[in-house]
Amino acid sequence: MRTATPHIALIGMPAIGKTTIGRKLARVYARPFVDLDHAIEEFIGCSIAEYFERMGEAAFRDMEARVLAQQVARTEPLILSTGGGIVLREENRAQLRTHCHVLYLTAKPEMLLKRVRNDRTRPLLQVADPLKRLQELYEVRHPLYCGVADHRIAADTGMRAVLQSIQQALHGHGIEPQVPMSSSESSHLNCPSSF
């Protein structure tokens, strides 16, 4: 059973725009924003890439589950941006289902590759064929994302359209914006490169 005032969690593939969208939602809904990857880095005292290399993926997933549990236990409703692999563990999926309205941001791996082509901070994508790796990750994770999501939001339509879709989805749950978007901000959001 979901908590009375759930957090809003963004899930989806690496580089889909969860952090950028999360920050904008935090302003519009007047809620604190937490990027789970940044919270993990603060907790471990180094970058995720360093931790991954030194300790391995299993240790990172343990830490990710621990920090997620800490964040969703907070009483003030948050906007929470999660890492792409958050759904790999059932305990995380259960935490998300129980404590959050979950928005699954979707896009094709080919589009994501354009965003991560020169990004060296994502350990799972440091391979010879990153598109193939993204496709493999998508095949494994897509059913898990769908299994936990309350809504699927196309994230390859431009920022303004993404935010409008999210607002419509949350409106259906009685969650309303607290701060109207200014015309200058909404015109800026038309630009897909702002992810």
N, C-alpha and C positions, 0 to 999 in steps of 0.2 A: 504494500500500500504506500502511495506517495505521500511525502510530508506535506503539511498544510500550505506552506509558502515555499515552493521549490525554487531551487536555483535554475538558471538557464545555462545549459551546457551545449557547446558546439563540438561536434565530432566530424571526422572525415579524413581523407588522405593527406599526406604531407603536402604542404605548399598550397592548400586549397584556399587559404585566406582566413583561417579561424581566428588568428590573433588580431588582424586588422578589423575584421567584422566585429569581433568581440569588443574591441575598444569603442567602436562607434555605437554598439548597442548599449554599452555601459553609460555613455553620455545620454542617449535617448531615453533609457529606462531608469536613469539616476541610481544605478547600482554599482558597487565596487567591481572592478574587473580583475580577474586572476588568470594569468597565463600559466597553466600547470607546468610547462617545461621550465619557465623562469622560476617558479616556486621550487621545483626540484633542484635547479642549479643553486639557488640560495641555500637550500637545505644541505646539499652535498659539498658546496664550496668550490665547485669547478664546473666546466662546461659539460653538457651531456655527452658530447663527442669524446672528451677526455675520459669521463667515467666509463663510457661504453667500451673504449679501447682498453682501459686498465682492468675493469671488473667483469666485463662481458654483458651480454644482453639479459641473461636471467637475473643478475643482480640489479640491473637497471629496472627491469619490470617489477621486482620486489619494491624498490624505492618509489617507483611511479604509483603503485597500489597504495603504499603507505601515505604518500603526500595527497593523493586523491581523497582517501578516507578522512584525512585531517581537514581538507578544504570543504568537503560536502557536509561535515559535521558543524560548520559555522552556522550560527543562527541568522545572521543577516543575509538576505538573498543576494547571490552573486551572479555575475556573468562569468562563465568558466570556459576558457579555451583549452582543449585537451590535445595531447599528442596523438599522432596518427595511429599508434598501436594500442591506445588505451583499451580498446574492446577485446584484445586478445585473451584477457583473463576474465573468467566468469565473475569473480569477486568484484571487478571493476564494473562490469555490465550491471550487476545487481545494485551497486552503489548509485550508478547513473539512473537506473530505473526508479529507485526508491526516492532519491533526493532531487531529481532534476527534470525539467522539461528538456528533452533532448532533440536538438536540431542537427540533422545529418546534411552537411554541405556536400553536394555532388559535382563532379566534373570528370571528364575522360582523362585517362593517364597521359594522352598526347598533349593535352593542354597543360597539365601539371609539369610535364618535362620542360616546357618553355620557361617556367618559373624557377626551376631548380637546376637548370643546366650548369650554372657556375657556382652553385651553393655547396660549400665544403663543410657545412655544419651539420649535415644530415648523414649519420653513420651508415644507415642501411642503403643509401643511394651512392656510396663511393665504390662503384663497380664499373666494369667495362661497358656494360649495356644498361644504362639507367632506365630506358623506356621499358625494356623487358622486365627489369626489377619492379618498376611501378605497376606493370600489368599483373605480375605475380602477386604483389601485395594487394592489389585491388581484388583479384579473384578470391583471395583468402578472407579479406576484411569486409568486402561489400555485404555478404550475408550477415555478418556480425553487426555491422553498422545498422542495417535494416532491422535486425532483431531488437535493437535497443531504442531506435529512434521513434519519437512521436511524430516528427515531420521530416520529409525530405525536401531540401531546398536546392535548386539548381544554382550553382555558384559561378557559372560561366556566362552570366547574362549581364554583367555590369553591376557595380556596387549598389546603385540606387534601386534596381530591380530586386536584387538580393534582399536589401533591407525592407523593401515593401512586402516581399513574400514572407519574411520573418514576422513583420508586424501583423500581417493578416493571420498567420498561424497562431501567434501568441494571443491575438484578440479573441480567437475562439476558445481560449482558456481563461479569459477574463484578465489578461495581463496587458495593461495599456501603457503607451509611452508617457513619460513624465515631462519630457522636454521636447517641444516641437522642433523639427529640423529647420534651420534657417534656410532661406532661399540660396544663399551663397554656398552653404554646406551641401545642399541637395544637388546643386548644379555640379559641384566638385565630384560628387559621388557617381556621376554618369560615366566617369572615366574608368574603364576596366583596369588600367594600369595602377590604380590606387590600391589594389590588393597588396 
